[in-house]
Amino acid sequence: MRPNSAPRRLGLGRALLLMAGFVLADAPIPSWAHLEPGVKAPDFQLPSLDYRPPLSLSRESGDRLLVFLRADQAYTSPVLQMCNRLSLRLPRLPKRCLPILIWVGALPRELAEQSAGELGPVWRVAHDPEGETARAYQMLVSPTIYLIDAQGVIVRVFPAWNPLLEARLLEALGAGPEIEPLASSPTLAEGMSPRERASLYFSMGRAMAAQGLWEEALGDYERGLALSPKTPEALAEAARAAWVISDRDKARSLALRSLELDPNQPLAQAVVSNVQGRPVSLFTAAETTNTLPVAPPSSAPRAAGSSESRPGRR
């Protein structure tokens, strides 16, 4: 999605929704748009922009936060602002994590020098001019962010920009639950309708579900539903998340609320069927709704007589 000269009347809220890119669009980000958690991160060597030796993933120790970013995208500025704020927080975390910013494709000299100067003391800043490394990481949208552990294994993926991203990154890096989600801040909320703010939570819930992080997904869905309670698709997705973490009563309640709004909602119907002891795959049903592909759990509750068993990603 290329930047457009949006009129000022859009306001902050709608502008943020536009910056969220594919995550908030009708078309979900497919699972092949990024490498999945549990996969060994591809090694690479890229020219450095921070006046240090060429950057190689395998030569850097500890956890690594990999941010792929294109300069020609509408959300480049908010991502760089987030990176600047993370420069202050990351050194205070109990576990060492090296943040790496990789510019993909054409890069104006001024932006290259600015990012290296502002982020250089904490971040490694590199350039992938031909996009070869980005392709190895199956980057489809900008930004695409990977959290890689000390063994070089991908543990979390954050595909596309979302105003909740900074809080989720800090949580994933061990900052603790005291980090306030950005969508609840007065500055961000200004000019946004409850439905627009809810969409931010729903999109993050889908991103968490796509990685098998069901408790986190349910929490995001519930925050969104508190703002926009009559959203049958989100109610159904929240019901599935509740079923996966064995909260049968909540799964039933959420699914019935979804069906009150849309009696033909297939995912909600599937959840109710499982609750009533008639096993139906929630993941097959999900493919007929507008959701991200999700990771089937290893320990999802099964209705009596069900032989369904699926590998988990947690």
PyMOL commands that set and color helices and strands:
alter all, ss='L'
color gray80, all
select helices_A, chain A and resi 8-19+21-24+31-33+57-59+76-92+109-119+132-136+165-172+182-184+186-189+194-209+214-227+232-244+248-261+266-275+282-286
alter helices_A, ss='H'
color red, helices_A
select strands_A, chain A and resi 45-46+55-56+63-70+97-104+124-128+144-148+154-159
alter strands_A, ss='S'
color yellow, strands_A
deselect
rebuild
show_as cartoon
